[in-house]
Amino acid sequence: MKKRNFIKGISIIIVFLLIASCSKNVSNSKYYFISDNELTSITKQNDTLYEYKCEENLQCNDHIHKSYKIIKSKKEENLMLLAVERTNFVVNASKAMKDNRFSIIGIEQLSSNKIKFIHEHIYYNEEEITKLPFEFDLIKNKFGFTFYEESYLKSLPTDFEVDADMYAEILSAIQDFSLEYLEKYNNTQVTGLYSTGAAYDFLAREFVKRKLSPIGLQKKLKSAHDKLNE
C-alpha cells in the first residue's frame, strides 16, 4: 500500500506535467522543505521546534503552523532523538488530538547544509510517552524529509531552465529511484499525503545534486515538458 502511495505521489507530479502539456545545527539555522509553491521551514529556539509555511522567496508566514516543546532529547553522532509535546492546535482540534499530543522526532545531520527530519504519524498521551523506551530504534531506518539550510538555498542558482537532457535524466531517475529510499518509506508509518511530499523530496535531491536550486522545481519541469512538446 505504501509503495503504491509513493509511486502515486511521483505519478501525481509526472501526470501533471504530461497532462499540462555537519557543522551547523538546526538550533541556529532555519531549514526548508521544498514542495510545489509552498515551503515548510523548521527552526529551533531554546526548547521548542517551530514549523512555518513559507513562500518561494523564503519569506515565512508570521503565524506558527506547528510548535513542539522538547521534553526529552538524546544525541548519537549525527542523529538526534527528541520526545516532543505539541503546544498549538487548530481551534476545532478534538479532545483526542489534544490528549495524544506527544510524539517522537528524529533529526539527522546529513551535511553542514541539510538535515533529515523524521516524524512518524504515531502519537501518544502523557502516560504513554513517559513509559515509551526512549531509544534510537524509534527513528533508525525511517523515512524523513530533507530540509535545506537557508543560506545554502540562497547560494544555489535559481535563474535557469531545465533543458531536454536534464528533463530526461530526471524522468529516468524517477523510474529507477533508490530501493533503499523506498524501503525506508515502507518502514515508516505515514499518511497518504506523504506520498506527494516524498515525490517532491526525491525531485529536490535531483536538482540539488546538480547544484541547482530546487525551489519552483515543478514549474521548471512543466516548462521543459511544454517546450519539448511544442
N, CA, C and O of each residue as an XYZ file, in Angstrom:
920
protein
N       0.834     -1.211      0.000
C       0.000      0.000      0.000
C       0.866      1.259      0.000
O       0.614      2.192     -0.761
N       1.907      1.279      0.872
C       2.765      2.453      0.945
C       3.547      2.630     -0.349
O       3.754      3.749     -0.818
N       3.988      1.479     -0.930
C       4.704      1.565     -2.200
C       3.803      2.196     -3.253
O       4.243      3.042     -4.032
N       2.526      1.777     -3.272
C       1.596      2.353     -4.237
C       1.403      3.841     -3.981
O       1.318      4.631     -4.922
N       1.333      4.229     -2.691
C       1.173      5.647     -2.365
C       2.368      6.463     -2.823
O       2.219      7.572     -3.335
N       3.584      5.889     -2.630
C       4.802      6.596     -3.027
C       4.801      6.821     -4.538
O       5.018      7.930     -5.027
N       4.546      5.719     -5.261
C       4.554      5.809     -6.718
C       3.426      6.710     -7.186
O       3.566      7.423     -8.180
N       2.292      6.680     -6.464
C       1.187      7.573     -6.805
C       1.622      9.022     -6.644
O       1.271      9.877     -7.457
N       2.400      9.300     -5.574
C       2.880     10.665     -5.364
C       3.784     11.118     -6.491
O       3.659     12.239     -6.984
N       4.703     10.242     -6.902
C       5.561     10.546     -8.042
C       4.690     10.768     -9.280
O       4.898     11.707    -10.049
N       3.713      9.881     -9.448
C       2.867      9.929    -10.646
C       2.055     11.214    -10.701
O       1.831     11.769    -11.777
N       1.607     11.697     -9.516
C       0.812     12.934     -9.481
C       1.579     14.061    -10.153
O       1.014     14.841    -10.920
N       2.885     14.140     -9.856
C       3.703     15.206    -10.428
C       3.922     14.979    -11.912
O       3.775     15.898    -12.717
N       4.281     13.732    -12.278
C       4.560     13.442    -13.677
C       3.300     13.573    -14.522
O       3.331     14.132    -15.618
N       2.181     13.046    -13.995
C       0.926     13.156    -14.738
C       0.559     14.624    -14.932
O       0.080     15.026    -15.993
N       0.793     15.415    -13.884
C       0.507     16.854    -14.004
C       1.314     17.454    -15.146
O       0.798     18.250    -15.930
N       2.601     17.065    -15.237
C       3.468     17.588    -16.284
C       2.965     17.159    -17.658
O       2.950     17.946    -18.605
N       2.556     15.904    -17.746
C       2.140     15.380    -19.039
C       0.796     15.956    -19.462
O       0.581     16.357    -20.606
N      -0.102     15.974    -18.471
C      -1.427     16.497    -18.807
C      -1.343     17.997    -19.080
O      -2.062     18.493    -19.948
N      -0.544     18.689    -18.414
C      -0.443     20.136    -18.595
C       0.205     20.487    -19.917
O       0.287     21.660    -20.282
N       0.669     19.471    -20.639
C       1.452     19.713    -21.852
C       1.816     21.115    -21.799
O       2.488     21.613    -22.702
N      28.444     18.163      8.804
C      27.629     18.672      9.799
C      28.177     19.622     10.878
O      28.363     19.297     12.051
N      28.414     20.832     10.348
C      28.924     21.787     11.347
C      27.846     22.677     11.903
O      28.008     23.294     12.956
N      26.736     22.740     11.183
C      25.647     23.579     11.647
C      24.615     22.724     12.342
O      24.575     21.504     12.181
N      23.786     23.385     13.113
C      22.778     22.667     13.877
C      21.442     23.344     13.658
O      21.376     24.554     13.444
N      20.375     22.557     13.714
C      19.048     23.122     13.487
C      18.726     24.224     14.486
O      17.832     25.034     14.242
N      19.442     24.269     15.610
C      19.151     25.272     16.620
C      19.582     26.670     16.197
O      19.048     27.647     16.721
N      20.537     26.806     15.261
C      20.982     28.148     14.897
C      20.770     28.456     13.424
O      21.349     29.412     12.907
N      19.959     27.672     12.745
C      19.661     27.915     11.344
C      18.192     27.613     11.073
O      17.523     26.908     11.829
N      17.721     28.170      9.973
C      16.377     27.834      9.516
C      16.518     26.898      8.324
O      17.318     27.142      7.421
N      15.744     25.837      8.329
C      15.806     24.834      7.267
C      14.462     24.765      6.557
O      13.410     24.985      7.158
N      14.520     24.452      5.250
C      13.314     24.456      4.432
C      13.135     23.127      3.696
O      14.090     22.537      3.190
N      11.876     22.676      3.653
C      11.492     21.571      2.791
C      10.812     22.158      1.567
O       9.956     23.035      1.685
N      11.192     21.672      0.390
C      10.698     22.230     -0.864
C       9.563     21.374     -1.409
O       9.736     20.175     -1.630
N       8.406     21.983     -1.626
C       7.321     21.270     -2.298
C       6.985     22.036     -3.574
O       7.899     22.437     -4.295
N       5.724     22.248     -3.874
C       5.359     22.913     -5.127
C       5.512     24.429     -4.976
O       6.598     24.967     -5.194
N       4.449     25.105     -4.612
C       4.520     26.565     -4.491
C       4.518     27.001     -3.031
O       4.278     28.169     -2.725
N       4.788     26.056     -2.132
C       4.830     26.372     -0.701
C       5.999     25.625     -0.071
O       6.242     24.456     -0.370
N       6.715     26.317      0.803
C       7.823     25.702      1.513
C       7.439     25.553      2.979
O       6.605     26.296      3.495
N       8.051     24.594      3.631
C       7.884     24.418      5.070
C       9.236     24.643      5.722
O      10.238     24.075      5.289
N       9.269     25.456      6.744
C      10.530     25.696      7.445
C      10.435     25.198      8.882
O       9.365     25.204      9.489
N      11.564     24.773      9.405
C      11.657     24.431     10.822
C      12.868     25.144     11.415
O      13.904     25.303     10.770
N      12.703     25.557     12.640
C      13.791     26.181     13.370
C      13.621     25.859     14.841
O      12.506     25.619     15.305
N      14.712     25.855     15.568
C      14.669     25.554     16.995
C      15.070     26.782     17.788
O      16.100     27.401     17.519
N      14.252     27.129     18.763
C      14.557     28.225     19.663
C      14.400     27.716     21.091
O      13.316     27.304     21.505
N      15.490     27.751     21.826
C      15.516     27.231     23.195
C      15.047     25.776     23.205
O      15.703     24.918     22.614
N      13.926     25.484     23.864
C      13.478     24.094     23.979
C      12.284     23.789     23.084
O      11.530     22.855     23.357
N      12.102     24.574     22.005
C      10.926     24.409     21.159
C      11.296     24.388     19.680
O      12.123     25.173     19.217
N      10.663     23.468     18.950
C      10.764     23.428     17.497
C       9.553     24.145     16.911
O       8.423     23.911     17.342
N       9.784     25.020     15.926
C       8.707     25.749     15.278
C       8.654     25.398     13.795
O       9.683     25.272     13.132
N       7.444     25.244     13.297
C       7.236     24.966     11.880
C       6.405     26.094     11.281
O       5.375     26.484     11.831
N       6.873     26.614     10.137
C       6.182     27.704      9.451
C       5.929     27.321      7.996
O       6.636     26.482      7.438
N       4.923     27.936      7.388
C       4.691     27.836      5.961
C       5.278     29.084      5.303
O       5.116     30.195      5.807
N       5.960     28.891      4.173
C       6.723     29.982      3.569
C       6.499     30.072      2.065
O       6.032     29.127      1.430
N       6.844     31.232      1.513
C       6.762     31.466      0.077
C       8.077     31.047     -0.582
O       9.058     30.735      0.093
N       8.071     31.047     -1.924
C       9.269     30.642     -2.651
C      10.436     31.604     -2.448
O      11.587     31.232     -2.681
N      10.157     32.831     -2.019
C      11.231     33.788     -1.741
C      11.787     33.620     -0.320
O      12.566     34.447      0.153
N      11.380     32.551      0.343
C      11.821     32.189      1.696
C      11.232     33.097      2.777
O      11.676     33.071      3.925
N      10.238     33.894      2.407
C       9.547     34.697      3.404
C       8.444     33.842      4.025
O       7.607     33.283      3.316
N       8.451     33.745      5.346
C       7.523     32.843      6.039
C       6.374     33.603      6.689
O       6.503     34.764      7.078
N       5.269     32.917      6.792
C       4.101     33.456      7.471
C       4.440     33.710      8.939
O       5.127     32.904      9.566
N       3.966     34.811      9.481
C       4.210     35.103     10.892
C       3.521     34.088     11.806
O       3.957     33.841     12.931
N       2.449     33.517     11.299
C       1.692     32.550     12.092
C       2.462     31.235     12.209
O       2.914     30.680     11.208
N       2.606     30.748     13.429
C       3.283     29.463     13.655
C       2.346     28.348     13.237
O       1.235     28.232     13.756
N       2.795     27.524     12.294
C       1.961     26.425     11.821
C       1.867     25.323     12.877
O       0.777     24.853     13.201
N       3.023     24.918     13.409
C       3.060     23.928     14.483
C       4.223     24.258     15.409
O       5.247     24.789     14.981
N       4.047     23.937     16.675
C       5.144     24.114     17.629
C       5.223     22.891     18.541
O       4.205     22.343     18.965
N       6.435     22.485     18.824
C       6.672     21.285     19.621
C       7.685     21.590     20.729
O       8.831     21.950     20.459
N       7.246     21.442     21.956
C       8.160     21.600     23.083
C       8.945     20.305     23.276
O       8.368     19.219     23.339
N      10.258     20.435     23.369
C      11.119     19.262     23.556
C      11.122     18.891     25.028
O      11.539     19.685     25.871
N      10.659     17.689     25.339
C      10.601     17.268     26.734
C      11.729     16.288     27.083
O      12.018     16.043     28.255
N      12.352     15.739     26.047
C      13.451     14.804     26.272
C      14.289     14.743     24.996
O      13.742     14.805     23.894
N      15.607     14.621     25.135
C      16.450     14.530     23.946
C      17.653     13.632     24.202
O      18.093     13.433     25.334
N      18.160     13.102     23.100
C      19.330     12.225     23.168
C      20.077     12.351     21.842
O      19.450     12.425     20.785
N      21.415     12.377     21.888
C      22.207     12.560     20.676
C      23.180     11.409     20.509
O      23.780     10.934     21.474
N      23.330     10.964     19.252
C      24.266      9.906     18.921
C      24.894     10.250     17.579
O      24.250     10.151     16.534
N      26.172     10.658     17.620
C      26.878     11.100     16.422
C      26.071     12.195     15.716
O      25.874     13.269     16.284
N      25.600     11.941     14.487
C      24.882     12.981     13.744
C      23.376     12.842     13.840
O      22.647     13.453     13.060
N      22.900     12.046     14.788
C      21.474     11.773     14.919
C      20.958     12.251     16.274
O      21.546     11.958     17.315
N      19.847     12.992     16.245
C      19.233     13.483     17.474
C      17.836     12.906     17.622
O      17.036     12.948     16.688
N      17.550     12.373     18.787
C      16.238     11.810     19.112
C      15.533     12.758     20.074
O      16.098     13.170     21.087
N      14.281     13.100     19.738
C      13.509     14.032     20.560
C      12.145     13.454     20.907
O      11.469     12.876     20.056
N      11.754     13.615     22.148
C      10.370     13.400     22.547
C       9.760     14.790     22.675
O      10.294     15.650     23.375
N       8.635     15.001     21.992
C       8.090     16.358     21.938
C       6.613     16.385     22.306
O       5.905     15.381     22.225
N       6.184     17.561     22.710
C       4.771     17.815     23.032
C       4.276     18.949     22.151
O       4.796     20.063     22.209
N       3.284     18.665     21.347
C       2.734     19.743     20.518
C       2.015     20.738     21.406
O       1.248     20.351     22.287
N       2.264     22.031     21.174
C       1.735     23.055     22.065
C       0.742     23.997     21.396
O       0.206     24.888     22.056
N       0.485     23.821     20.098
C      -0.544     24.641     19.455
C      -1.434     23.756     18.591
O      -0.976     22.777     18.000
N      -2.698     24.114     18.528
C      -3.679     23.324     17.783
C      -4.644     24.247     17.056
O      -4.799     25.414     17.414
N      -5.282     23.710     16.039
C      -6.336     24.475     15.377
C      -7.507     24.616     16.351
O      -7.620     23.861     17.317
N      -8.358     25.577     16.085
C      -9.453     25.893     17.000
C     -10.362     24.691     17.253
O     -10.793     24.460     18.383
N     -10.645     23.939     16.212
C     -11.599     22.825     16.345
C     -10.907     21.482     16.597
O     -11.482     20.434     16.302
N      -9.694     21.496     17.132
C      -8.982     20.247     17.423
C      -9.774     19.417     18.430
O     -10.325     19.950     19.393
N      -9.822     18.128     18.199
C     -10.586     17.241     19.079
C      -9.854     17.017     20.404
O      -8.659     17.286     20.527
N     -10.601     16.520     21.389
C     -10.004     16.189     22.680
C      -8.952     15.096     22.508
O      -7.899     15.133     23.145
N      -9.242     14.128     21.648
C      -8.288     13.037     21.419
C      -6.971     13.558     20.861
O      -5.899     13.097     21.252
N      -7.054     14.520     19.947
C      -5.839     15.098     19.381
C      -5.030     15.824     20.446
O      -3.803     15.730     20.483
N      -5.725     16.542     21.304
C      -5.038     17.282     22.359
C      -4.457     16.346     23.416
O      -3.380     16.599     23.958
N      -5.179     15.264     23.704
C      -4.666     14.294     24.681
C      -3.442     13.572     24.128
O      -2.450     13.382     24.832
N      -3.521     13.171     22.859
C      -2.418     12.455     22.221
C      -1.521     13.446     21.477
O      -1.366     13.389     20.257
N      -0.949     14.337     22.245
C      -0.170     15.434     21.673
C       1.337     15.178     21.701
O       2.121     16.050     21.328
N       1.737     14.009     22.133
C       3.162     13.696     22.249
C       3.604     12.804     21.091
O       2.840     11.959     20.624
N       4.820     12.994     20.640
C       5.337     12.189     19.541
C       6.865     12.175     19.581
O       7.495     12.835     20.408
N       7.431     11.405     18.664
C       8.879     11.264     18.559
C       9.355     11.899     17.260
O       8.769     11.680     16.200
N      10.414     12.681     17.350
C      11.026     13.313     16.181
C      12.500     12.924     16.132
O      13.181     12.856     17.155
N      12.968     12.671     14.918
C      14.389     12.431     14.712
C      14.949     13.482     13.773
O      14.306     13.846     12.789
N      16.135     13.967     14.070
C      16.815     14.923     13.190
C      18.212     14.382     12.903
O      19.038     14.238     13.804
N      18.453     14.089     11.636
C      19.758     13.578     11.229
C      20.499     14.654     10.447
O      19.990     15.162      9.447
N      21.699     15.002     10.901
C      22.508     15.992     10.199
C      23.197     15.304      9.030
O      24.186     14.596      9.214
N      22.673     15.513      7.831
C      23.205     14.853      6.638
C      24.489     15.505      6.161
O      25.382     14.834      5.643
N      24.578     16.808      6.338
C      25.769     17.574      5.972
C      25.672     18.909      6.692
O      24.780     19.118      7.513
N      26.600     19.815      6.377
C      26.560     21.124      7.037
C      25.383     21.961      6.578
O      25.060     22.967      7.211
N      24.730     21.566      5.481
C      23.653     22.395      4.940
C      22.332     21.668      4.730
O      21.416     22.223      4.122
N      22.215     20.441      5.219
C      20.923     19.768      5.102
C      20.730     18.757      6.222
O      21.681     18.174      6.743
N      19.463     18.573      6.572
C      19.096     17.631      7.619
C      17.968     16.742      7.124
O      17.256     17.088      6.181
N      17.815     15.611      7.760
C      16.649     14.763      7.521
C      15.750     14.883      8.737
O      16.192     14.706      9.872
N      14.485     15.185      8.488
C      13.504     15.393      9.556
C      12.556     14.202      9.556
O      11.799     14.003      8.606
N      12.600     13.414     10.621
C      11.820     12.177     10.730
C      10.705     12.388     11.746
O      10.960     12.720     12.903
N       9.468     12.193     11.302
C       8.344     12.380     12.222
C       7.215     11.444     11.810
O       6.387     11.794     10.968
N       7.184     10.266     12.400
C       6.127      9.315     12.079
C       4.783      9.799     12.631
O       4.725     10.552     13.604
N       3.715      9.349     11.987
C       2.370      9.696     12.458
C       1.935      8.701     13.526
O       0.964      7.962     13.359
N       2.675      8.702     14.620
C       2.345      7.891     15.793
C       2.316      8.850     16.976
O       3.299      9.540     17.245
N       1.208      8.890     17.670
C       1.040      9.871     18.735
C       0.698      9.176     20.049
O       0.096      8.103     20.068
N       1.097      9.815     21.143
C       0.969      9.225     22.474
C       0.329     10.221     23.433
O       0.400     11.434     23.240
N      -0.299      9.673     24.474
C      -0.724     10.548     25.566
C       0.435     10.675     26.550
O       1.491     10.074     26.352
N       0.241     11.450     27.599
C       1.346     11.744     28.514
C       1.875     10.490     29.202
O       3.086     10.330     29.356
N       0.983      9.611     29.613
C       1.416      8.381     30.277
C       2.203      7.483     29.322
O       3.212      6.891     29.706
N       1.740      7.389     28.094
C       2.393      6.519     27.114
C       3.793      7.020     26.764
O       4.727      6.225     26.664
N       3.944      8.326     26.577
C       5.255      8.859     26.210
C       6.241      8.704     27.359
O       7.442      8.551     27.134
N       5.741      8.742     28.587
C       6.597      8.574     29.766
C       7.127      7.149     29.844
O       8.275      6.928     30.229
N       6.290      6.187     29.480
C       6.666      4.778     29.580
C       7.392      4.262     28.336
O       7.984      3.183     28.367
N       7.350      5.021     27.253
C       7.946      4.570     25.994
C       9.468      4.482     26.117
O      10.103      5.448     26.541
N      10.071      3.334     25.753
C      11.541      3.233     25.760
C      12.131      4.268     24.800
O      11.831      4.265     23.606
N      12.965      5.142     25.334
C      13.490      6.270     24.556
C      14.807      5.855     23.906
O      15.889      6.178     24.396
N      14.691      5.133     22.795
C      15.857      4.562     22.128
C      15.888      4.958     20.658
O      14.853      5.263     20.066
N      17.080      4.952     20.077
C      17.246      5.367     18.684
C      16.571      4.429     17.693
O      16.373      4.788     16.532
N      16.220      3.236     18.142
C      15.498      2.317     17.266
C      14.169      2.916     16.800
O      13.618      2.497     15.782
N      13.661      3.895     17.545
C      12.398      4.544     17.174
C      12.501      5.285     15.845
O      11.495      5.470     15.160
N      13.713      5.711     15.475
C      13.855      6.527     14.256
C      14.858      5.963     13.253
O      14.978      6.485     12.144
N      15.570      4.918     13.618
C      16.548      4.366     12.682
C      15.848      3.656     11.528
O      14.824      2.997     11.707
N      16.435      3.810     10.332
C      15.880      3.215      9.108
C      14.453      3.681      8.822
O      13.636      2.935      8.283
N      14.171      4.930      9.195
C      12.867      5.519      8.929
C      12.986      6.581      7.833
O      14.037      7.194      7.649
N      11.888      6.777      7.116
C      11.856      7.807      6.082
C      11.741      9.180      6.724
O      11.019      9.364      7.704
N      12.455     10.130      6.166
C      12.351     11.509      6.625
C      12.517     12.472      5.465
O      13.143     12.142      4.458
N      11.957     13.657      5.606
C      12.083     14.672      4.574
C      13.417     15.397      4.686
O      13.926     15.622      5.784
N      13.973     15.758      3.539
C      15.224     16.515      3.501
C      14.915     18.004      3.575
O      14.172     18.536      2.751
N      15.488     18.664      4.566
C      15.361     20.116      4.724
C      16.720     20.755      4.448
O      17.755     20.255      4.889
N      16.701     21.868      3.711
C      17.935     22.542      3.305
C      18.100     23.856      4.061
O      17.141     24.601      4.265
N      19.319     24.117      4.464
C      19.619     25.304      5.270
C      19.450     26.576      4.436
O      19.757     26.591      3.243
N      18.972     27.616      5.059
C      18.578     28.828      4.358
C      19.700     29.438      3.518
O      19.503     29.703      2.332
N      20.866     29.662      4.110
C      21.945     30.304      3.365
C      22.414     29.429      2.204
O      22.845     29.945      1.173
N      22.333     28.107      2.369
C      22.708     27.198      1.287
C      21.730     27.333      0.122
O      22.142     27.417     -1.035
N      20.432     27.352      0.432
C      19.429     27.524     -0.624
C      19.645     28.835     -1.369
O      19.524     28.888     -2.593
N      19.963     29.882     -0.633
C      20.172     31.187     -1.264
C      21.397     31.187     -2.165
O      21.492     31.998     -3.087
N      22.336     30.280     -1.904
C      23.572     30.234     -2.701
C      23.393     29.488     -4.025
O      24.233     29.600     -4.918
N      22.310     28.733     -4.152
C      22.098     27.928     -5.349
C      21.440     28.758     -6.455
O      20.554     29.563     -6.170
N      21.856     28.578     -7.701
C      21.270     29.333     -8.818
C      19.777     29.048     -8.972
O      19.340     27.901     -8.871
N      19.013     30.090     -9.215
C      17.576     29.949     -9.453
C      17.194     30.343    -10.874
O      16.140     29.948    -11.374
N      18.060     31.129    -11.525
C      17.761     31.640    -12.864
C      18.293     30.669    -13.921
O      19.333     30.906    -14.536
N      17.567     29.592    -14.112
C      17.971     28.598    -15.097
C      16.724     27.891    -15.615
O      15.652     27.957    -15.014
N      16.894     27.219    -16.738
C      15.827     26.408    -17.302
C      16.258     24.951    -17.325
O      17.444     24.650    -17.461
N      15.318     24.070    -17.194
C      15.589     22.637    -17.319
C      15.618     22.310    -18.807
O      14.609     22.439    -19.499
N      16.793     21.881    -19.299
C      16.881     21.552    -20.724
C      16.416     20.114    -20.964
O      16.059     19.396    -20.030
N      16.430     19.720    -22.215
C      15.909     18.399    -22.599
C      16.688     17.275    -21.935
O      16.105     16.282    -21.501
N      18.010     17.431    -21.855
C      18.838     16.374    -21.268
C      18.537     16.199    -19.782
O      18.379     15.077    -19.301
N      18.460     17.320    -19.056
C      18.182     17.242    -17.625
C      16.788     16.680    -17.384
O      16.583     15.885    -16.467
N      15.834     17.090    -18.206
C      14.471     16.595    -18.070
C      14.440     15.082    -18.241
O      13.789     14.376    -17.470
N      15.141     14.593    -19.247
C      15.178     13.147    -19.496
C      15.876     12.414    -18.355
O      15.447     11.333    -17.953
N      16.941     12.997    -17.840
C      17.673     12.366    -16.732
C      16.799     12.255    -15.488
O      16.830     11.238    -14.795
N      16.025     13.289    -15.204
C      15.166     13.280    -14.021
C      14.036     12.265    -14.178
O      13.706     11.552    -13.231
N      13.447     12.198    -15.361
C      12.404     11.194    -15.595
C      12.968      9.788    -15.433
O      12.308      8.900    -14.893
N      14.198      9.596    -15.909
C      14.842      8.287    -15.770
C      15.113      7.978    -14.306
O      14.938      6.844    -13.861
N      15.541      8.991    -13.556
C      15.829      8.795    -12.128
C      14.570      8.409    -11.367
O      14.621      7.579    -10.459
N      13.434      9.008    -11.736
C      12.171      8.677    -11.090
C      11.824      7.204    -11.313
O      11.349      6.523    -10.405
N      12.065      6.733    -12.514
C      11.754      5.346    -12.833
C      12.678      4.371    -12.107
O      12.306      3.232    -11.823
N      13.888      4.840    -11.815
C      14.886      3.959    -11.189
C      15.249      4.441     -9.791
O      16.397      4.307     -9.366
N      14.261      5.009     -9.064
C      14.576      5.569     -7.752
C      15.122      4.491     -6.813
O      14.835      3.301     -6.945
N      15.909      4.961     -5.878
C      16.640      4.080     -4.968
C      15.725      3.139     -4.196
O      14.728      3.567     -3.614
N      16.070      1.857     -4.195
C      15.303      0.886     -3.425
C      15.409      1.171     -1.934
O      14.461      0.958     -1.178
N      16.579      1.658     -1.524
C      16.762      1.986     -0.100
C      15.794      3.087      0.308
O      15.217      3.039      1.394
N      15.617      4.068     -0.550
C      14.685      5.168     -0.308
C      13.273      4.627     -0.123
O      12.564      5.019      0.805
N      12.873      3.725     -1.011
C      11.539      3.147     -0.935
C      11.376      2.261      0.297
O      10.318      2.262      0.926
N      12.410      1.512      0.641
C      12.334      0.629      1.807
C      12.118      1.435      3.083
O      11.343      1.035      3.951
N      12.797      2.558      3.193
C      12.625      3.397      4.379
C      11.217      3.978      4.420
O      10.611      4.087      5.486
N      10.709      4.344      3.267
C       9.340      4.861      3.200
C       8.351      3.789      3.633
O       7.423      4.070      4.393
N       8.542      2.572      3.159
C       7.650      1.456      3.517
C       7.745      1.113      4.996
O       6.802      0.575      5.576
N       8.887      1.426      5.605
C       9.128      1.083      7.001
C       8.669      2.179      7.959
O       8.912      2.099      9.163
N       8.010      3.192      7.427
C       7.624      4.357      8.227
C       6.115      4.532      8.193
O       5.497      4.466      7.131
N       5.525      4.755      9.362
C       4.074      4.952      9.444
C       3.753      6.393      9.067
O       4.029      7.326      9.821
N       3.168      6.554      7.893
C       2.868      7.885      7.382
C       1.447      7.900      6.836
O       0.814      6.854      6.689
N       0.953      9.100      6.538
C      -0.363      9.232      5.919
C      -0.196      9.260      4.408
O       0.915      9.402      3.896
N      -1.301      9.126      3.707
C      -1.267      9.143      2.252
C      -0.685     10.421      1.680
O      -0.098     10.408      0.598
N      -0.846     11.551      2.417
C      -0.331     12.831      1.935
C       1.186     12.804      1.797
O       1.750     13.579      1.024
N       1.853     11.918      2.538
C       3.304     11.852      2.479
C       3.792     11.426      1.100
O       4.914     11.754      0.717
N       2.965     10.699      0.348
C       3.435     10.195     -0.937
C       3.823     11.335     -1.870
O       4.859     11.267     -2.533
N       3.003     12.380     -1.929
C       3.339     13.529     -2.762
C       4.559     14.250     -2.204
O       5.434     14.669     -2.962
N       4.621     14.396     -0.891
C       5.790     15.023     -0.274
C       7.057     14.245     -0.565
O       8.106     14.834     -0.825
N       6.967     12.921     -0.521
C       8.121     12.078     -0.813
C       8.573     12.272     -2.249
O       9.768     12.246     -2.541
N       7.611     12.467     -3.148
C       7.955     12.707     -4.545
C       8.734     14.010     -4.691
O       9.742     14.056     -5.398
N       8.270     15.077     -4.023
C       8.990     16.348     -4.081
C      10.375     16.230     -3.446
O      11.341     16.806     -3.944
N      10.468     15.490     -2.358
C      11.757     15.285     -1.702
C      12.740     14.653     -2.683
O      13.888     15.082     -2.794
N      12.275     13.635     -3.390
C      13.112     12.925     -4.345
C      13.539     13.847     -5.493
O      14.707     13.862     -5.882
N      12.583     14.615     -6.030
C      12.899     15.524     -7.132
C      13.836     16.645     -6.698
O      14.721     17.045     -7.454
N      13.644     17.154     -5.476
C      14.526     18.208     -4.980
C      15.970     17.723     -4.923
O      16.895     18.475     -5.230
N      16.160     16.477     -4.532
C      17.514     15.920     -4.496
C      18.155     15.936     -5.882
O      19.354     16.179     -6.020
N      17.339     15.673     -6.910
C      17.866     15.658     -8.269
C      18.385     17.042     -8.672
O      19.399     17.150     -9.360
N      17.691     18.092     -8.244
C      18.146     19.450     -8.541
C      19.393     19.793     -7.722
O      20.365     20.330     -8.253
N      19.355     19.478     -6.438
C      20.456     19.857     -5.554
C      21.749     19.145     -5.939
O      22.823     19.741     -5.854
N      21.669     17.893     -6.357
C      22.903     17.190     -6.717
C      23.538     17.768     -7.985
O      24.703     17.507     -8.286
N      22.751     18.556     -8.722
C      23.286     19.284     -9.880
C      23.676     20.708     -9.501
O      23.986     21.534    -10.359
N      23.655     20.979     -8.188
C      23.994     22.300     -7.635
C      23.073     23.391     -8.194
O      23.508     24.494     -8.524
N      21.794     23.042     -8.288
C      20.765     23.976     -8.729
C      19.689     24.076     -7.655
O      19.436     23.110     -6.935
N      19.062     25.229     -7.546
C      18.018     25.408     -6.543
C      16.793     24.570     -6.888
O      16.350     24.566     -8.036
N      16.238     23.856     -5.896
C      15.024     23.077     -6.135
C      13.745     23.898     -6.005
O      12.654     23.383     -6.252
N      13.865     25.159     -5.623
C      12.682     25.993     -5.447
C      12.002     26.211     -6.804
O      12.648     26.615     -7.771
N      10.714     25.944     -6.865
C       9.967     26.082     -8.111
C      10.233     24.958     -9.090
O      10.075     25.132    -10.298
N      10.638     23.803     -8.576
C      11.038     22.706     -9.461
C       9.913     22.243    -10.388
O      10.168     21.930    -11.551
N       8.675     22.193     -9.893
C       7.595     21.692    -10.742
C       7.340     22.628    -11.912
O       7.095     22.168    -13.027
N       7.395     23.928    -11.679
C       7.179     24.877    -12.769
C       8.272     24.747    -13.822
O       8.005     24.855    -15.019
N       9.504     24.515    -13.370
C      10.607     24.359    -14.318
C      10.461     23.073    -15.128
O      10.729     23.060    -16.329
N      10.040     21.999    -14.476
C       9.836     20.734    -15.188
C       8.681     20.849    -16.183
O       8.757     20.334    -17.299
N       7.625     21.522    -15.768
C       6.465     21.715    -16.668
C       6.871     22.529    -17.879
O       6.473     22.215    -19.001
N       7.663     23.579    -17.664
C       8.113     24.415    -18.771
C       8.956     23.605    -19.748
O       8.816     23.740    -20.964
N       9.844     22.750    -19.199
C      10.675     21.914    -20.067
C       9.808     20.965    -20.878
O      10.035     20.772    -22.073
N       8.808     20.371    -20.220
C       7.910     19.452    -20.929
C       7.162     20.163    -22.047
O       7.054     19.647    -23.159
N       6.642     21.361    -21.743
C       5.872     22.106    -22.741
C       6.719     22.438    -23.972
O       6.249     22.351    -25.106
N       7.976     22.820    -23.728
C       8.855     23.167    -24.849
C       9.176     21.950    -25.701
O       9.283     22.048    -26.924
N       9.327     20.809    -25.052
C       9.631     19.585    -25.791
C       8.447     19.114    -26.619
O       8.606     18.335    -27.559
N       7.252     19.592    -26.264
C       6.048     19.132    -26.952
C       5.374     20.227    -27.779
O       4.198     20.119    -28.124
N       6.122     21.269    -28.090
C       5.561     22.347    -28.903
C       5.403     21.881    -30.350
O       4.945     22.645    -31.198
